[in-house]
Amino acid sequence: MHNERVLISTSCAIDFLNYGQRAVRAFNQAMPVSTEFAAKSPAQIEEALVGFEPSCVAAALRYRESGEFEDFWTMLPGIIAFHLPRSAARPPAVLEDEMRLNEDLGLDSLALTEMAFLLDEVFQLSIETRDVVGVATVGDLKAFLKRKLETR
């Protein structure tokens, strides 16, 4: 009887781990890049992102080729840094989900609006003001952007 419980527990643990791996793969799966963005040459993307950190531009170029959300998401610290007031502290290279966009990162409504314009102009990711109601943390923003990319 004890051995059966161990086997069942082990089996459940393996199923749980397999489910977790599938969930991570699904979260990071490639999403179709808009045809307009895919049609841009690397030079056009670099021109659209003049003044952005090289790592941000490199991530945009990778995203163009891969369609991987992780490549898209890697651009975010550079996009945030570009839109912050000069007096604001530079955001960390790794953004934690619980970080608050305004209080922790210094993004005000103007910066968020400018970011939305950039995402529309460069990536054809249309964002309406009403769409971002309730987006207060990095985790909220990550989930929002992922949904927008999946449903366009």
N, C-alpha and C positions, 0 to 999 in steps of 0.2 A: 504494500500500500504506500509506504514512504517513497519507494522508487517511482511509483506512478505519479505522485505529486511532484517530485523533482523533474520528471520528464515533462509533465504538463507545464510546470513553471518555466522550465527551460524553453519549451516550445513557444509559450506566450512571450517570453523575453525576446526570442529570435523574431517572432512575428512583429512585435513592437518595434524592434530595431529596423527590420526591413521596411515597415510602414514609414518610419522616420526618415530613412534614406530616400524613399520614393517621394515623400513630401518635400524634402530639400531639393531633389532633382526637379520636381514640378515647379517649385518656387524659382529656381534658377534657369528654367528651360528657355530656349530661344523663342523670342516673340518676333513676329514679322516686323521688320523695319519699314517705315513708310516708304512708298515708292519715290517720293520727292527727295527724302533724305538719302536713300540708297543711290539715287541718280547723281548726287553731289560728288564731285571729285574730292580727294583728300585736300587739295589746295583750296577749294571752296569752303570746306569745313574749317580748315585752319584760318582762313580769312574771316569767317563768321565768328571765330573764337579768339580773335586777336586780343591780347591783353590777359587772357586766361593762362593759368599755370600750364606748363608743358604736360604734366601728368593728366590734366583734365582734357586737353586736346588729344592726347594719345588714347585715353579711354573712349572719347567720342569716335575716333577712327576705328578702334577695336569694335565698338558697338555697331558701327556701320557694317562691318564684316560679319560679326557673329550673331547679332540680334539678342545677345545674352543680357538679361536684366542686370546681372552683376557688373558688366561693363558700363551700362547706363548709370547704375548707382555709384560707381567709382568716380564719376564726374562731379557728384554733388558737393563734396568739400570745396572743390575749385570754383564751382558756380556760386556757392555761398560766399566764399572769400571775395570774389569779384564784385558782388553786389552789396557788400557791407560798407558802411561809412569808413573813411580812412582812419578815423580814430578808434574804431572797434578792434577788439582782439581778434586775431586770426583763429578760425575754427580748427579744431583738431583734425588730423588726417583721417582718423577713424571716428565716425559719428555713431554714438550709442543711441539706441531706440528711445530711451527715456529722456534724452536731451530736449529741452523746450526751444522751439524755434526763436521766439522773441527773447525770453529771459536769459537763456543759456548761450544762444548763438548771436543774438543781437539783430535778428531780422525783423525789421518793421514792415508795415503794410506796403510801403513804397518799394522796398527791396523785394518783397514777395511778388508784387505786381510786375516788376521788371524781370524777375526770374520767369514768371509765366509768359511774358512776351518773348523772352529768349527761347524757351521751350517750344513755343508755337513757331517762331521764325526759323529756328535751326532744325528742329525735329518734327515739325508739324503735329505738335501735341497741344491741341486746343484746350485751354483751361479757363472756365468761367469763374467769376468771383463766387457765385453761389456754390460752385463745386467744392471749394476749399473750406467752407464753414465747418468748423470742428477739427481742422488739421492744426494741431498745436505742438506736436512733438515730431522728432525725426521718424519715429516708428509710424506715426499717422501719415507722414509725408511719403514714406517708403510704400506703405500699403496703397495710398492714393495713386501714386505714380504707376505702380504695378497694374492696378485696375485700369487706369487710363490707357496704358500701353496695350493691355490685353483686349480692350473693347473698342479700339479705334478701327 
